[in-house]
């Protein structure tokens, strides 16, 4: 009889942060990948568009990869797929709407014909090598989300995906509790459980509660309404359209991602647009102000989004008017709080009445609160519990809930990105860590987050730059030009002229010192100038600007 090999599970993202979700499941030289998302940058990641996982391990084991399974269509679960497919090619499995959103991404960067897309049927078992996978429908802030029941010869693993329990969802498709309970009755080795909302007591409010608030706000609006939400939040968009239709208002859409998602969701039947409700944004001036709703991107304060451009008075079609009602129907993703707050303040300064989650109840979470997590654990009855999808503070609260329900401390695995979790029927432990790098995307380029480029950007933002140009004569070993000093991004220097003269003296002294030692190599002289001037500047005015010296030899 063949010995059963252990199951190796490696989270490459999503275990120390909100976003960048990806997990590798490896069994007997076969790999399936669950999700492949991006993370939005923190404030100190200057100029970075987003962050993706480190695919080094997957690239190294590319021949083992049999499938990529996606739980739902949010960016933190699908956004990094085009970058993964620069390294490998494997069949993608996802539900219908999720596939539609994935294909939009590959239309930009890849030919669809080179990728195998497979639609998940939640009523059928998917068999891939050593893995037999059943899917259960979950509620979330996007339709067509699924959790996974992964069966192997060493036991069953349940992966919740992002979930909450909504007993009256907008699309009528409730969570498939019977499948979760059946897996629990049959025996579950380990539960990988969403932690994002584990700090919140009670139950997450149902999506329909937002619809009631929107109806109240829309009904009280005297002028235009500008409603911003995630372009992927199909249920929220549906409620905005339905309320607008009920109050006989017209809806104009602003934002490329919103237009694309609405088109795909409508074509696939996930969004039903009431007849005569949507108008082109070029026609908004043809209707009374109190009959116009502008559905916009920008709920996260994104620099190029429609709402941000309105706030900056840079939008081509929409200028904020006094009395406009702006509804930001989303909560800030961690890292976006300052951008959202800045957008709100700019809108208020222009005279808009702004309503957002913390003051108006115009948003509910798509993630399970504590009572729903307890219900999931109680249904699944796992031997081992592994909190996923969240920062450490979220995972700790999730683990606390599992402990309250009787799961032993030794059976709660607090894993982090890069951990190699080895599992068999009577063991679950972290054996090693791959130490994955954090890869940032800046335009079309990518690299390690510790790259000197980012460090330079941080220095530039804080202390500015000094540009120094000087000329030397090799034969006479004399300075024949300069030094000239140009400052960029340095806001204030006390006794400016005196300080600049002393800086020039430092540069001359450094160059002459090199020339006396018969050092005529420009690179060595420049390095010497940078070091000595840097020390002088810090001692004199307590800043550390980037110093760029150019010595020209004649």
C-alpha positions as CSV (number, residue, x, y, z in Angstrom):
1,X,0.0,0.0,0.0
2,X,1.3,3.4,-1.0
3,X,2.2,5.8,1.9
4,X,-0.1,8.8,2.0
5,X,2.0,12.0,1.4
6,X,1.4,15.0,3.6
7,X,-0.4,18.1,2.3
8,X,1.6,21.2,2.0
9,X,-0.2,24.6,2.1
10,X,1.7,27.8,1.5
11,X,0.0,31.2,1.8
12,X,2.0,33.7,-0.4
13,X,-0.2,36.6,0.6
14,X,-3.3,37.6,2.6
15,X,-2.0,36.3,6.0
16,X,-0.4,39.6,7.3
17,X,-2.5,42.1,5.5
18,X,-5.9,42.9,3.9
19,X,-5.4,42.0,0.2
20,X,-2.9,40.1,-2.0
21,X,-4.7,36.8,-1.3
22,X,-3.1,33.7,-2.7
23,X,-2.6,30.2,-1.3
24,X,-0.7,27.2,-2.8
25,X,-2.0,23.7,-2.0
26,X,0.6,21.0,-2.9
27,X,0.0,17.2,-2.7
28,X,2.2,14.5,-4.2
29,X,3.9,16.9,-6.7
30,X,0.6,18.4,-7.8
31,X,-0.3,22.1,-7.1
32,X,-3.6,24.0,-7.1
33,X,-3.6,27.7,-6.4
34,X,-6.5,29.5,-4.7
35,X,-6.9,33.1,-5.6
36,X,-4.3,35.6,-6.9
37,X,-4.9,39.1,-5.8
38,X,-3.3,42.5,-5.4
39,X,-3.0,44.8,-2.4
40,X,-3.4,48.6,-2.5
41,X,-0.3,50.5,-1.4
42,X,0.3,52.1,2.0
43,X,1.0,55.9,2.2
44,X,4.7,55.4,2.4
45,X,4.9,53.5,-0.9
46,X,5.5,56.6,-2.9
47,X,4.0,56.4,-6.4
48,X,3.2,52.7,-6.2
49,X,0.1,51.6,-8.0
50,X,-0.4,48.3,-6.2
51,X,1.4,45.3,-4.6
52,X,1.4,41.7,-5.9
53,X,2.6,38.4,-4.3
54,X,6.0,36.9,-4.9
55,X,5.5,34.2,-7.4
56,X,9.1,32.7,-7.1
57,X,7.9,29.4,-5.6
58,X,5.2,29.0,-8.2
59,X,7.6,29.8,-11.0
60,X,10.1,27.3,-9.6
61,X,7.3,24.6,-9.5
62,X,5.4,25.7,-12.7
63,X,5.2,22.1,-14.0
64,X,3.3,21.0,-10.9
65,X,0.5,23.6,-11.2
66,X,-2.7,21.9,-12.4
67,X,-5.3,24.7,-11.8
68,X,-5.9,28.2,-10.4
69,X,-9.2,28.4,-8.6
70,X,-10.7,31.8,-7.8
71,X,-13.3,32.3,-5.0
72,X,-14.7,35.6,-6.3
73,X,-14.1,38.6,-8.5
74,X,-12.6,41.3,-6.2
75,X,-9.2,42.8,-7.1
76,X,-7.6,41.4,-4.0
77,X,-8.4,37.9,-5.3
78,X,-8.0,38.3,-9.1
79,X,-5.9,41.4,-9.7
80,X,-2.5,39.8,-9.9
81,X,-3.5,37.0,-12.4
82,X,-2.0,38.8,-15.5
83,X,1.3,39.0,-13.7
84,X,1.2,35.4,-12.6
85,X,0.5,34.4,-16.3
86,X,3.8,36.1,-17.3
87,X,5.4,33.2,-15.3
88,X,3.2,30.2,-15.8
89,X,0.1,29.1,-17.7
90,X,-2.6,26.9,-16.1
91,X,-6.4,26.4,-16.4
92,X,-8.5,29.0,-14.5
93,X,-11.6,27.9,-12.7
94,X,-14.2,30.5,-11.5
95,X,-17.9,31.1,-11.4
96,X,-19.6,32.9,-14.3
97,X,-19.4,36.5,-13.2
98,X,-15.9,36.1,-11.8
99,X,-14.7,34.7,-15.2
100,X,-16.2,37.7,-16.9
101,X,-14.3,40.1,-14.7
102,X,-11.1,38.1,-15.1
103,X,-11.4,38.1,-18.9
104,X,-11.6,42.0,-18.8
105,X,-8.1,41.9,-17.3
106,X,-6.6,39.5,-19.8
107,X,-8.1,41.5,-22.7
108,X,-5.6,44.2,-21.8
109,X,-2.5,42.2,-21.3
110,X,-3.0,38.8,-22.8
111,X,-4.7,37.0,-25.6
112,X,-7.7,35.0,-24.3
113,X,-6.9,32.1,-26.7
114,X,-3.8,31.2,-24.8
115,X,-5.6,30.7,-21.5
116,X,-8.1,27.9,-20.5
117,X,-11.1,29.3,-18.7
118,X,-13.5,26.9,-16.9
119,X,-16.8,27.9,-15.4
120,X,-17.4,26.5,-11.9
121,X,-20.8,24.7,-11.4
122,X,-21.5,24.7,-7.7
123,X,-23.5,21.5,-8.0
124,X,-20.7,19.5,-9.5
125,X,-17.5,18.1,-8.0
126,X,-14.3,19.2,-9.6
127,X,-11.5,16.6,-9.7
128,X,-8.0,17.8,-10.3
129,X,-5.2,15.2,-9.6
130,X,-5.1,14.5,-5.9
131,X,-7.8,17.0,-5.1
132,X,-11.6,16.5,-5.2
133,X,-13.3,19.9,-4.8
134,X,-16.9,20.8,-4.0
135,X,-18.1,24.4,-3.9
136,X,-20.6,26.1,-1.7
137,X,-22.2,29.4,-2.5
138,X,-21.5,32.3,0.0
139,X,-22.8,35.8,0.4
140,X,-20.3,38.7,0.0
141,X,-20.2,42.2,-1.5
142,X,-20.1,40.8,-5.0
143,X,-22.3,38.0,-6.5
144,X,-21.0,34.5,-7.4
145,X,-18.7,34.0,-4.5
146,X,-17.8,30.5,-3.4
147,X,-16.1,28.6,-0.6
148,X,-14.3,25.3,-1.2
149,X,-14.5,21.9,0.3
150,X,-11.2,20.3,-0.7
151,X,-11.0,16.5,-0.2
152,X,-7.7,14.6,-0.2
153,X,-6.6,11.2,1.0
154,X,-5.4,12.6,4.3
155,X,-8.5,14.6,5.1
156,X,-10.9,17.4,4.1
157,X,-10.0,21.1,4.1
158,X,-12.7,23.9,4.1
159,X,-11.7,27.3,2.7
160,X,-14.4,29.8,3.4
161,X,-13.3,32.5,0.8
162,X,-14.7,35.9,1.8
163,X,-18.1,35.4,3.3
164,X,-20.9,36.6,5.4
165,X,-24.4,35.1,6.2
166,X,-27.2,37.2,4.6
167,X,-30.6,35.6,4.9
168,X,-32.3,38.0,2.4
169,X,-29.6,38.7,-0.2
170,X,-30.4,41.0,-3.2
171,X,-30.1,38.2,-5.7
172,X,-32.0,35.7,-3.5
173,X,-29.1,33.2,-3.4
174,X,-28.4,32.4,0.2
175,X,-25.3,30.6,1.6
176,X,-25.5,26.9,1.0
177,X,-25.5,25.9,4.7
178,X,-26.4,22.3,4.0
179,X,-23.1,21.7,2.1
180,X,-21.1,23.2,4.9
181,X,-22.9,21.2,7.5
182,X,-22.6,18.0,5.5
183,X,-18.8,18.5,5.3
184,X,-18.7,19.0,9.0
185,X,-20.7,15.8,9.7
186,X,-18.3,13.8,7.4
187,X,-15.3,15.2,9.2
188,X,-13.1,18.2,8.5
189,X,-9.4,18.2,9.1
190,X,-8.8,22.0,8.9
191,X,-10.8,25.2,8.4
192,X,-9.2,28.2,6.7
193,X,-11.5,31.0,7.8
194,X,-11.9,34.7,6.7
195,X,-10.8,37.0,9.5
196,X,-11.4,40.5,7.9
197,X,-14.4,41.4,10.2
198,X,-13.5,39.3,13.2
199,X,-13.2,42.4,15.5
200,X,-16.9,43.2,15.0
201,X,-19.4,41.8,17.5
202,X,-22.8,40.4,16.5
203,X,-23.8,39.8,12.9
204,X,-22.9,41.9,9.8
205,X,-26.0,43.8,8.7
206,X,-27.8,42.6,5.5
207,X,-27.2,44.4,2.2
208,X,-30.9,45.4,2.1
209,X,-30.4,47.7,5.0
210,X,-28.3,50.0,2.8
211,X,-31.2,50.1,0.3
212,X,-33.5,51.5,3.0
213,X,-30.9,54.2,3.8
214,X,-30.4,55.0,0.2
215,X,-34.1,55.4,-0.4
216,X,-34.3,57.8,2.6
217,X,-31.3,59.9,1.4
218,X,-32.4,60.0,-2.2
219,X,-35.9,61.0,-1.3
220,X,-34.6,63.9,0.8
221,X,-32.2,65.3,-1.8
222,X,-33.1,68.7,-3.2
223,X,-30.4,68.7,-5.9
224,X,-28.1,66.2,-7.6
225,X,-27.0,63.0,-6.0
226,X,-23.5,61.6,-6.6
227,X,-23.1,58.1,-5.3
228,X,-19.7,56.5,-5.2
229,X,-19.1,52.8,-4.6
230,X,-16.9,49.9,-5.7
231,X,-17.4,49.2,-9.3
232,X,-17.6,45.5,-8.4
233,X,-20.4,45.9,-5.8
234,X,-23.1,44.7,-8.1
235,X,-25.8,44.5,-5.4
236,X,-25.1,48.1,-4.3
237,X,-25.3,49.3,-7.9
238,X,-28.5,47.4,-8.3
239,X,-30.1,49.1,-5.3
240,X,-29.0,52.5,-6.5
241,X,-30.6,51.8,-9.8
242,X,-33.8,50.5,-8.2
243,X,-34.2,53.4,-5.8
244,X,-33.5,55.9,-8.7
245,X,-36.2,54.2,-10.8
246,X,-38.7,54.2,-7.9
247,X,-38.1,58.0,-7.4
248,X,-38.1,58.6,-11.2
249,X,-34.5,59.8,-11.3
250,X,-32.0,59.3,-14.1
251,X,-28.6,57.7,-13.6
252,X,-25.4,58.7,-15.4
253,X,-22.3,56.6,-14.9
254,X,-18.8,58.1,-14.5
255,X,-15.6,56.0,-14.4
256,X,-14.2,53.4,-16.8
257,X,-14.1,50.5,-14.4
258,X,-17.8,51.2,-13.4
259,X,-18.8,51.2,-17.1
260,X,-17.0,48.0,-17.8
261,X,-18.3,46.1,-14.8
262,X,-21.9,47.2,-15.4
263,X,-21.6,46.1,-19.0
264,X,-20.3,42.6,-18.1
265,X,-22.7,42.1,-15.1
266,X,-25.7,43.1,-17.3
267,X,-24.6,40.9,-20.2
268,X,-24.3,37.9,-17.8
269,X,-27.6,38.6,-16.1
270,X,-26.3,39.6,-12.7
271,X,-27.5,43.2,-13.0
272,X,-30.9,44.2,-14.2
273,X,-31.1,47.8,-15.4
274,X,-34.6,49.3,-15.1
275,X,-35.7,50.6,-18.6
276,X,-35.1,54.2,-19.2
277,X,-33.1,54.8,-16.0
278,X,-29.5,55.2,-17.4
279,X,-28.6,58.2,-19.5
280,X,-25.3,59.3,-21.0
281,X,-23.3,61.6,-18.7
282,X,-23.3,64.2,-21.5
283,X,-27.1,64.5,-21.0
284,X,-27.2,65.4,-17.3
285,X,-27.9,69.1,-18.0
286,X,-31.1,68.1,-19.9
287,X,-32.9,67.2,-16.6
288,X,-33.8,69.1,-13.4
289,X,-31.0,68.8,-10.8
290,X,-33.2,66.8,-8.4
291,X,-33.8,64.2,-11.1
292,X,-30.1,63.4,-11.6
293,X,-28.0,60.6,-9.9
294,X,-24.3,60.2,-10.9
295,X,-23.0,56.8,-10.2
296,X,-19.3,57.2,-9.7
297,X,-16.0,55.4,-9.0
298,X,-13.7,56.9,-6.3
299,X,-15.0,55.5,-3.1
300,X,-11.4,54.9,-2.0
301,X,-10.1,58.4,-2.9
302,X,-8.1,56.9,-5.9
303,X,-6.1,59.8,-7.5
304,X,-7.5,59.3,-11.1
305,X,-11.1,58.3,-10.1
306,X,-14.2,60.2,-11.1
307,X,-15.1,61.3,-7.6
308,X,-11.6,62.5,-6.9
309,X,-11.6,64.6,-10.1
310,X,-14.9,66.1,-9.1
311,X,-13.5,67.0,-5.7
312,X,-10.5,68.7,-7.4
313,X,-12.8,70.4,-9.9
314,X,-11.0,68.6,-12.7
315,X,-13.9,66.5,-14.0
316,X,-14.8,67.1,-17.7
317,X,-18.6,66.9,-17.1
318,X,-19.3,67.4,-13.4
319,X,-18.6,70.4,-11.3
320,X,-19.6,70.2,-7.6
321,X,-22.4,72.6,-6.8
322,X,-23.6,73.8,-3.4
323,X,-26.2,71.4,-2.2
324,X,-25.1,68.4,-4.1
325,X,-25.6,65.2,-2.1
326,X,-22.5,63.0,-2.2
327,X,-22.9,59.4,-0.8
328,X,-19.7,57.4,-0.4
329,X,-21.2,53.9,-0.1
330,X,-18.0,52.0,0.9
331,X,-15.6,51.7,3.8
332,X,-12.0,52.7,3.3
333,X,-9.6,49.8,2.6
334,X,-6.7,49.9,5.1
335,X,-4.2,52.3,3.8
336,X,-6.8,54.5,1.9
337,X,-8.1,56.3,5.0
338,X,-6.2,59.5,4.3
339,X,-7.2,59.6,0.7
340,X,-10.9,59.1,1.4
341,X,-10.8,61.8,4.2
342,X,-9.1,64.2,1.9
343,X,-11.7,63.6,-0.8
344,X,-14.5,64.2,1.7
345,X,-13.0,67.4,2.9
346,X,-12.5,68.8,-0.6
347,X,-16.2,68.0,-1.5
348,X,-17.4,69.7,1.7
349,X,-15.3,72.8,0.9
350,X,-17.1,73.0,-2.5
351,X,-20.5,73.0,-0.8
352,X,-21.5,69.4,-1.1
353,X,-23.4,67.5,1.6
354,X,-21.3,64.3,2.1
355,X,-22.6,61.1,3.7
356,X,-20.3,58.2,4.4
357,X,-20.2,55.0,6.4
358,X,-19.3,56.2,9.9
359,X,-22.1,58.9,10.0
360,X,-24.9,57.7,7.7
361,X,-25.2,53.9,7.5
362,X,-24.7,54.0,3.7
363,X,-22.5,50.9,3.7
364,X,-22.5,47.4,5.3
365,X,-19.5,45.0,5.2
366,X,-19.3,41.9,3.0
367,X,-17.4,40.0,5.7
368,X,-18.6,37.9,8.6
369,X,-18.8,39.4,12.1
370,X,-18.1,37.3,15.2
371,X,-21.4,35.5,15.4
372,X,-21.3,34.4,11.8
373,X,-17.7,33.2,12.2
374,X,-18.8,31.2,15.3
375,X,-21.6,29.7,13.2
376,X,-19.2,28.7,10.4
377,X,-16.9,27.0,13.0
378,X,-19.8,25.2,14.6
379,X,-21.0,23.9,11.3
380,X,-17.6,22.8,10.1
381,X,-16.3,21.3,13.4
382,X,-12.7,21.3,12.2
383,X,-9.8,19.6,14.0
384,X,-7.5,22.4,13.1
385,X,-8.3,26.1,12.6
386,X,-6.3,28.6,10.5
387,X,-7.4,32.2,10.4
388,X,-6.8,33.8,7.0
389,X,-7.5,37.1,5.1
390,X,-6.5,39.8,7.5
391,X,-4.0,41.7,9.5
392,X,-2.6,40.1,12.7
393,X,-5.1,41.9,14.9
394,X,-8.0,40.3,12.8
395,X,-6.5,36.8,12.9
396,X,-6.0,37.0,16.7
397,X,-9.6,37.8,17.2
398,X,-10.6,35.0,14.9
399,X,-8.5,32.6,16.8
400,X,-10.1,33.8,20.1
401,X,-13.5,32.8,18.7
402,X,-12.3,29.3,17.8
403,X,-10.8,29.0,21.3
404,X,-14.2,29.9,22.8
405,X,-15.9,27.2,20.8
406,X,-13.5,24.5,22.2
407,X,-10.7,24.2,19.7
408,X,-7.4,23.6,21.5
409,X,-4.7,26.2,21.4
410,X,-2.3,23.6,19.9
411,X,-4.8,23.1,17.0
412,X,-5.0,26.8,16.1
413,X,-2.3,27.7,13.6
414,X,-1.3,31.4,13.4
415,X,0.5,31.3,10.1
416,X,2.0,34.1,8.2
417,X,2.9,34.8,4.6
418,X,5.4,32.3,3.2
419,X,4.9,29.7,6.0
420,X,4.9,26.1,4.8
421,X,2.1,24.4,6.6
422,X,2.4,20.7,6.6
423,X,-0.7,18.6,7.3
424,X,-1.7,15.0,7.6
425,X,-4.5,13.2,9.4
426,X,-3.0,13.8,12.9
427,X,-0.6,16.7,12.5
428,X,-0.7,20.3,11.4
429,X,2.4,22.5,11.8
430,X,4.5,25.2,10.2
431,X,7.7,23.6,9.0
432,X,9.6,26.5,7.4
433,X,9.1,29.9,5.7
434,X,9.9,30.9,2.1
435,X,10.5,34.5,3.1
436,X,8.6,35.9,0.2
437,X,9.5,39.4,-1.1
438,X,6.9,42.1,-1.5
439,X,6.6,43.0,-5.2
440,X,5.3,46.4,-6.1
441,X,3.9,47.6,-9.4
442,X,4.8,51.0,-10.6
443,X,3.2,51.6,-14.1
444,X,4.3,48.4,-15.9
445,X,7.5,47.8,-13.9
446,X,7.8,45.6,-10.9
447,X,10.4,45.0,-8.1
448,X,11.1,44.3,-4.5
449,X,9.6,46.8,-2.1
450,X,12.9,47.4,-0.5
451,X,14.4,48.5,-3.8
452,X,16.5,51.7,-3.6
453,X,14.0,53.5,-5.8
454,X,11.3,53.5,-3.1
455,X,13.9,54.5,-0.4
456,X,14.9,57.4,-2.7
457,X,11.3,58.4,-3.1
458,X,10.8,58.5,0.7
459,X,13.9,60.6,1.1
460,X,12.8,63.0,-1.7
461,X,9.4,63.4,-0.2
462,X,10.9,64.2,3.2
463,X,14.2,66.1,2.6
464,X,14.4,66.9,-1.1
465,X,17.4,66.9,-3.4
466,X,20.6,68.9,-4.0
467,X,22.1,69.0,-7.5
468,X,25.8,70.0,-7.7
469,X,27.8,70.7,-10.8
470,X,31.5,71.5,-11.0
471,X,34.3,71.4,-13.6
472,X,38.0,70.4,-13.1
473,X,41.1,70.6,-15.3
474,X,42.9,67.3,-15.2
475,X,46.3,68.7,-16.2
476,X,46.4,71.7,-13.8
477,X,44.4,69.9,-11.1
478,X,42.3,73.0,-10.6
479,X,38.6,73.7,-10.3
480,X,37.6,75.7,-13.5
481,X,33.8,75.8,-13.0
482,X,31.4,76.1,-10.1
483,X,30.4,74.6,-8.0
484,X,26.8,75.4,-8.8
485,X,24.1,74.1,-6.4
486,X,20.4,73.7,-7.3
487,X,17.8,72.7,-4.6
488,X,14.6,70.8,-5.3
489,X,12.0,70.1,-2.6
490,X,13.9,71.7,0.2
491,X,11.3,74.1,1.7
492,X,13.2,76.3,4.1
493,X,16.9,76.9,5.1
494,X,17.7,79.5,7.8
495,X,20.3,82.1,6.6
496,X,20.1,80.7,3.1
497,X,22.9,82.6,1.4
498,X,25.3,82.0,4.2
499,X,24.5,78.3,4.3
500,X,24.8,77.9,0.5
501,X,28.2,79.6,0.6
502,X,29.4,77.2,3.2
503,X,28.1,74.3,1.2
504,X,30.1,75.5,-1.8
505,X,33.2,75.7,0.4
506,X,32.6,72.1,1.5
507,X,32.3,71.0,-2.2
508,X,35.5,72.9,-3.2
509,X,37.4,71.5,-0.2
510,X,36.3,67.9,-1.0
511,X,37.3,68.3,-4.7
512,X,40.7,70.0,-3.8
513,X,41.4,67.2,-1.3
514,X,41.0,64.6,-4.0
515,X,43.1,66.6,-6.5
516,X,45.9,66.9,-4.0
517,X,45.9,63.2,-3.6
518,X,46.1,62.9,-7.5
519,X,42.6,61.5,-7.7
520,X,41.1,62.6,-11.0
521,X,38.5,60.0,-11.4
522,X,35.1,61.8,-11.5
523,X,33.1,59.0,-9.8
524,X,35.5,58.9,-6.8
525,X,35.4,62.7,-6.5
526,X,31.6,62.8,-6.7
527,X,31.3,60.1,-4.0
528,X,33.7,62.0,-1.7
529,X,31.7,65.3,-2.2
530,X,28.4,63.5,-1.5
531,X,29.7,62.0,1.8
532,X,31.3,65.1,3.2
533,X,28.5,67.5,2.1
534,X,25.9,65.1,3.5
535,X,27.4,65.1,6.9
536,X,27.8,68.9,6.8
537,X,24.1,69.5,5.8
538,X,22.8,67.1,8.5
539,X,24.9,68.8,11.2
540,X,23.9,72.3,10.0
541,X,20.2,72.0,9.2
542,X,19.2,68.5,10.3
543,X,18.0,67.1,7.0
544,X,19.3,64.3,4.7
545,X,18.6,65.3,1.1
546,X,19.6,63.1,-1.8
547,X,22.8,64.7,-3.1
548,X,23.6,64.3,-6.8
549,X,27.1,65.6,-7.8
550,X,28.4,65.8,-11.3
551,X,32.1,66.6,-11.8
552,X,33.0,67.4,-15.4
553,X,36.7,66.9,-16.4
554,X,38.1,69.2,-19.2
